[in-house]
Every structure is written in structure tokens, then in C-alpha cells.
Amino acid sequence: MFNEKIKPPLVLTLICLIACGLLVAAYETTYTDTTGIITDKLTAGLTELYGSADGFEMLKNDDGTVLTYEGVTSVLFDGENAAFEITADGYSTGGLHVLVGVGSNGAVSGVSIMTIGETPGLGTKVQNPDFLSQFKGVRYEDTVTEEAAPVKAKAVWGTKAEIKSLEIERQLDGDSASGFVLDAVTGATYSSNGMYSAVRTALSAYENMKGADE
């Protein structure tokens, strides 16, 4: 009798706790701040990219709203270096929340992962330093559009041998544009493609920001 009275509310409590935990996890994965405040996560990302968050401010429009670009939630700037907050689709919609640093020379200074909602053990490998280090030094002119570089395009996602062969072919044809070569994570093409897209989005936004200042 006692167990019959206790079991239903106990089961209900457990279900509520699990549901709340899933909601919190989903919130943490997809949340992006639009208040204009540099949050602790942004501060941590800036510190990872530049060693310190000192001097960085979140850029705003004349009306006080947060400055955004297509695909970019916010822009942090210290007068020389920039960092672009981006949420991109990987295997999961909005599964990649990153901060992409672009230095005063127009090249990527680094990528900091703020939250990641990709498949554990596969897509989550895009946060490994060895993978992220490939983006350092990349400029906007090194990248190609998503239309020109779909997921299966060997010019971007092939093996090093395939890519080298294509580069030689282009040189023989008189085409010197080699594009950016990225080694995708095995079994996580969508996550790799999402990171590539996020970086190109940041570089595109940097070009727009630079053009607006000229």
C-alpha cells in the first residue's frame, strides 16, 4: 500500500527532473546574448583568442542596438582586433556557437568554441585544437562560397592527395586560385562544413566592417 502511494509521485518527480535537465541543456546550447553586454562566455572566448578581453567593446548601431551582420550575432572590437559571435548549423541546427577572431591584418587569429551541440564523439571533434588550428591565417580571399564548395566538393573536403592533384590541374589550366584546404573530421562532414561556414561568415562580416570604415 505504501509503495503504491509513493511510486506515482516519485516517478512524476523523476520525469520532471529529466525534462528540466533537457530544457536547460537545450537552452545552454542555443542561447545567444543580444543585450549588448559582454557575457562571461564572450569574455572567456576573447581571452582564448587574444589572451585578454581588455579593451574589447560590443559594437552597436547609432540607435544603440547591437551591430549584426548576416549570420553574425555580435561583433567585439578593441580598435584593432575583432571577434565575431556566430551560431552555425552543423549536423544539428544551431549546433555550433563560436567566436571567430579576425586580426587587423584581415586573417583569422583563432576560433573559440562557446557551446557545441553536435554528436558526441563525432561532431564534437571539431573543437579539437588540431582541427581549429587549420583556420589560423585564413583570409576572406582564401575561401569560396558554399555554392562553389558543397559538402562533397573535393576542392575543399577531399584527401590531401586529391586536393594536390586538383591544384596541379588548376595551375596547368592557368587558374591560380587554390582556395582554402580543410581536412574535415572523419565521419563529421556536416560539423566540419558548419565550422568552415562560420569562419567564412566572420571573414565576410570583417570585409563589410572594413568597407564601412573606409
SEDO-765345 format. One record per residue (C-alpha): residue number from 1; residue in three letters; x, z, y. Coordinates in steps of 0.2 Angstrom, whole numbers, plus 5000, padded with zeros to 4 digits. Layout:
residues N
+-----+-----+------+------+------+
:   k :   r :   xx :   zz :   yy :
+-----+-----+------+------+------+
: NUM : ALA :    X :    Z :    Y :
...
+-----+-----+------+------+------+
END
This chain:
residues 214
+-----+-----+------+------+------+
:   k :   r :   xx :   zz :   yy :
+-----+-----+------+------+------+
:   1 : MET : 5000 : 5000 : 5000 :
:   2 : PHE : 5014 : 5005 : 5012 :
:   3 : ASN : 5023 : 4989 : 5008 :
:   4 : GLU : 5008 : 4978 : 5011 :
:   5 : LYS : 5006 : 4986 : 5029 :
:   6 : ILE : 5024 : 4984 : 5034 :
:   7 : LYS : 5028 : 4967 : 5027 :
:   8 : PRO : 5017 : 4956 : 5038 :
:   9 : PRO : 5023 : 4963 : 5055 :
:  10 : LEU : 5041 : 4963 : 5048 :
:  11 : VAL : 5040 : 4945 : 5043 :
:  12 : LEU : 5032 : 4941 : 5060 :
:  13 : THR : 5046 : 4950 : 5069 :
:  14 : LEU : 5059 : 4941 : 5060 :
:  15 : ILE : 5051 : 4924 : 5064 :
:  16 : CYS : 5050 : 4929 : 5082 :
:  17 : LEU : 5069 : 4933 : 5082 :
:  18 : ILE : 5074 : 4917 : 5074 :
:  19 : ALA : 5063 : 4907 : 5086 :
:  20 : CYS : 5070 : 4916 : 5101 :
:  21 : GLY : 5088 : 4913 : 5095 :
:  22 : LEU : 5085 : 4894 : 5093 :
:  23 : LEU : 5077 : 4893 : 5110 :
:  24 : VAL : 5092 : 4902 : 5118 :
:  25 : ALA : 5104 : 4891 : 5109 :
:  26 : ALA : 5095 : 4875 : 5114 :
:  27 : TYR : 5095 : 4882 : 5132 :
:  28 : GLU : 5113 : 4885 : 5132 :
:  29 : THR : 5117 : 4868 : 5125 :
:  30 : THR : 5106 : 4858 : 5138 :
:  31 : TYR : 5107 : 4868 : 5154 :
:  32 : THR : 5115 : 4861 : 5169 :
:  33 : ASP : 5115 : 4870 : 5186 :
:  34 : THR : 5108 : 4861 : 5201 :
:  35 : THR : 5108 : 4876 : 5213 :
:  36 : GLY : 5124 : 4871 : 5221 :
:  37 : ILE : 5133 : 4887 : 5215 :
:  38 : ILE : 5149 : 4885 : 5205 :
:  39 : THR : 5145 : 4895 : 5190 :
:  40 : ASP : 5157 : 4904 : 5178 :
:  41 : LYS : 5156 : 4889 : 5166 :
:  42 : LEU : 5161 : 4877 : 5180 :
:  43 : THR : 5175 : 4889 : 5186 :
:  44 : ALA : 5182 : 4890 : 5168 :
:  45 : GLY : 5182 : 4871 : 5167 :
:  46 : LEU : 5191 : 4869 : 5183 :
:  47 : THR : 5204 : 4882 : 5178 :
:  48 : GLU : 5206 : 4872 : 5162 :
:  49 : LEU : 5208 : 4856 : 5171 :
:  50 : TYR : 5219 : 4862 : 5186 :
:  51 : GLY : 5225 : 4879 : 5182 :
:  52 : SER : 5213 : 4887 : 5195 :
:  53 : ALA : 5196 : 4885 : 5203 :
:  54 : ASP : 5203 : 4890 : 5220 :
:  55 : GLY : 5199 : 4878 : 5235 :
:  56 : PHE : 5185 : 4869 : 5225 :
:  57 : GLU : 5168 : 4866 : 5233 :
:  58 : MET : 5152 : 4858 : 5226 :
:  59 : LEU : 5149 : 4843 : 5237 :
:  60 : LYS : 5132 : 4841 : 5245 :
:  61 : ASN : 5122 : 4829 : 5254 :
:  62 : ASP : 5118 : 4830 : 5273 :
:  63 : ASP : 5101 : 4839 : 5269 :
:  64 : GLY : 5110 : 4852 : 5259 :
:  65 : THR : 5105 : 4846 : 5241 :
:  66 : VAL : 5119 : 4844 : 5228 :
:  67 : LEU : 5128 : 4827 : 5228 :
:  68 : THR : 5125 : 4817 : 5212 :
:  69 : TYR : 5129 : 4800 : 5206 :
:  70 : GLU : 5121 : 4791 : 5191 :
:  71 : GLY : 5124 : 4802 : 5176 :
:  72 : VAL : 5133 : 4815 : 5186 :
:  73 : THR : 5125 : 4832 : 5189 :
:  74 : SER : 5138 : 4838 : 5202 :
:  75 : VAL : 5154 : 4835 : 5210 :
:  76 : LEU : 5168 : 4848 : 5213 :
:  77 : PHE : 5181 : 4844 : 5226 :
:  78 : ASP : 5196 : 4853 : 5233 :
:  79 : GLY : 5201 : 4839 : 5246 :
:  80 : GLU : 5212 : 4830 : 5233 :
:  81 : ASN : 5206 : 4833 : 5215 :
:  82 : ALA : 5189 : 4830 : 5209 :
:  83 : ALA : 5179 : 4836 : 5194 :
:  84 : PHE : 5163 : 4828 : 5188 :
:  85 : GLU : 5150 : 4838 : 5178 :
:  86 : ILE : 5141 : 4826 : 5166 :
:  87 : THR : 5129 : 4828 : 5152 :
:  88 : ALA : 5130 : 4813 : 5140 :
:  89 : ASP : 5122 : 4808 : 5124 :
:  90 : GLY : 5132 : 4809 : 5108 :
:  91 : TYR : 5124 : 4810 : 5091 :
:  92 : SER : 5112 : 4822 : 5099 :
:  93 : THR : 5103 : 4818 : 5115 :
:  94 : GLY : 5112 : 4828 : 5129 :
:  95 : GLY : 5124 : 4834 : 5116 :
:  96 : LEU : 5139 : 4833 : 5127 :
:  97 : HIS : 5141 : 4844 : 5143 :
:  98 : VAL : 5158 : 4841 : 5150 :
:  99 : LEU : 5168 : 4842 : 5166 :
: 100 : VAL : 5179 : 4827 : 5169 :
: 101 : GLY : 5194 : 4829 : 5181 :
: 102 : VAL : 5200 : 4814 : 5191 :
: 103 : GLY : 5216 : 4817 : 5202 :
: 104 : SER : 5220 : 4810 : 5219 :
: 105 : ASN : 5228 : 4795 : 5210 :
: 106 : GLY : 5212 : 4790 : 5203 :
: 107 : ALA : 5217 : 4794 : 5185 :
: 108 : VAL : 5209 : 4806 : 5173 :
: 109 : SER : 5218 : 4823 : 5173 :
: 110 : GLY : 5208 : 4830 : 5159 :
: 111 : VAL : 5192 : 4834 : 5151 :
: 112 : SER : 5184 : 4851 : 5148 :
: 113 : ILE : 5170 : 4854 : 5136 :
: 114 : MET : 5157 : 4866 : 5143 :
: 115 : THR : 5144 : 4865 : 5129 :
: 116 : ILE : 5143 : 4854 : 5114 :
: 117 : GLY : 5128 : 4852 : 5103 :
: 118 : GLU : 5135 : 4839 : 5091 :
: 119 : THR : 5135 : 4840 : 5072 :
: 120 : PRO : 5147 : 4855 : 5067 :
: 121 : GLY : 5162 : 4849 : 5058 :
: 122 : LEU : 5160 : 4831 : 5063 :
: 123 : GLY : 5154 : 4828 : 5081 :
: 124 : THR : 5161 : 4844 : 5087 :
: 125 : LYS : 5179 : 4837 : 5083 :
: 126 : VAL : 5178 : 4828 : 5100 :
: 127 : GLN : 5183 : 4844 : 5108 :
: 128 : ASN : 5199 : 4845 : 5099 :
: 129 : PRO : 5214 : 4844 : 5111 :
: 130 : ASP : 5222 : 4829 : 5102 :
: 131 : PHE : 5206 : 4819 : 5104 :
: 132 : LEU : 5203 : 4824 : 5123 :
: 133 : SER : 5221 : 4821 : 5127 :
: 134 : GLN : 5218 : 4802 : 5125 :
: 135 : PHE : 5209 : 4801 : 5141 :
: 136 : LYS : 5223 : 4808 : 5152 :
: 137 : GLY : 5229 : 4795 : 5164 :
: 138 : VAL : 5215 : 4783 : 5161 :
: 139 : ARG : 5209 : 4774 : 5177 :
: 140 : TYR : 5192 : 4765 : 5180 :
: 141 : GLU : 5200 : 4748 : 5178 :
: 142 : ASP : 5206 : 4753 : 5161 :
: 143 : THR : 5188 : 4755 : 5155 :
: 144 : VAL : 5175 : 4742 : 5150 :
: 145 : THR : 5156 : 4743 : 5152 :
: 146 : GLU : 5145 : 4750 : 5137 :
: 147 : GLU : 5138 : 4732 : 5136 :
: 148 : ALA : 5155 : 4725 : 5133 :
: 149 : ALA : 5160 : 4739 : 5122 :
: 150 : PRO : 5146 : 4744 : 5110 :
: 151 : VAL : 5149 : 4756 : 5096 :
: 152 : LYS : 5156 : 4744 : 5084 :
: 153 : ALA : 5167 : 4734 : 5096 :
: 154 : LYS : 5184 : 4733 : 5088 :
: 155 : ALA : 5192 : 4731 : 5105 :
: 156 : VAL : 5188 : 4750 : 5108 :
: 157 : TRP : 5184 : 4758 : 5091 :
: 158 : GLY : 5195 : 4748 : 5079 :
: 159 : THR : 5210 : 4754 : 5070 :
: 160 : LYS : 5227 : 4753 : 5079 :
: 161 : ALA : 5232 : 4738 : 5069 :
: 162 : GLU : 5216 : 4729 : 5073 :
: 163 : ILE : 5217 : 4733 : 5092 :
: 164 : LYS : 5235 : 4727 : 5092 :
: 165 : SER : 5230 : 4711 : 5084 :
: 166 : LEU : 5217 : 4708 : 5097 :
: 167 : GLU : 5229 : 4712 : 5111 :
: 168 : ILE : 5241 : 4699 : 5105 :
: 169 : GLU : 5227 : 4687 : 5104 :
: 170 : ARG : 5222 : 4690 : 5122 :
: 171 : GLN : 5239 : 4688 : 5128 :
: 172 : LEU : 5241 : 4672 : 5119 :
: 173 : ASP : 5225 : 4666 : 5127 :
: 174 : GLY : 5231 : 4671 : 5144 :
: 175 : ASP : 5220 : 4686 : 5146 :
: 176 : SER : 5230 : 4702 : 5151 :
: 177 : ALA : 5215 : 4714 : 5152 :
: 178 : SER : 5218 : 4725 : 5137 :
: 179 : GLY : 5205 : 4739 : 5141 :
: 180 : PHE : 5206 : 4757 : 5136 :
: 181 : VAL : 5210 : 4760 : 5117 :
: 182 : LEU : 5202 : 4776 : 5110 :
: 183 : ASP : 5204 : 4782 : 5092 :
: 184 : ALA : 5187 : 4788 : 5088 :
: 185 : VAL : 5184 : 4803 : 5077 :
: 186 : THR : 5181 : 4798 : 5059 :
: 187 : GLY : 5163 : 4800 : 5055 :
: 188 : ALA : 5158 : 4804 : 5073 :
: 189 : THR : 5157 : 4787 : 5081 :
: 190 : TYR : 5142 : 4792 : 5092 :
: 191 : SER : 5150 : 4808 : 5098 :
: 192 : SER : 5166 : 4798 : 5102 :
: 193 : ASN : 5156 : 4785 : 5111 :
: 194 : GLY : 5147 : 4798 : 5121 :
: 195 : MET : 5164 : 4805 : 5127 :
: 196 : TYR : 5170 : 4788 : 5132 :
: 197 : SER : 5154 : 4785 : 5141 :
: 198 : ALA : 5156 : 4802 : 5150 :
: 199 : VAL : 5173 : 4798 : 5156 :
: 200 : ARG : 5169 : 4781 : 5162 :
: 201 : THR : 5154 : 4788 : 5171 :
: 202 : ALA : 5166 : 4800 : 5180 :
: 203 : LEU : 5178 : 4787 : 5185 :
: 204 : SER : 5164 : 4776 : 5191 :
: 205 : ALA : 5157 : 4790 : 5202 :
: 206 : TYR : 5175 : 4793 : 5208 :
: 207 : GLU : 5176 : 4775 : 5214 :
: 208 : ASN : 5159 : 4777 : 5223 :
: 209 : MET : 5165 : 4793 : 5231 :
: 210 : LYS : 5181 : 4785 : 5237 :
: 211 : GLY : 5172 : 4770 : 5243 :
: 212 : ALA : 5160 : 4781 : 5254 :
: 213 : ASP : 5175 : 4789 : 5262 :
: 214 : GLU : 5183 : 4773 : 5267 :
+-----+-----+------+------+------+
END
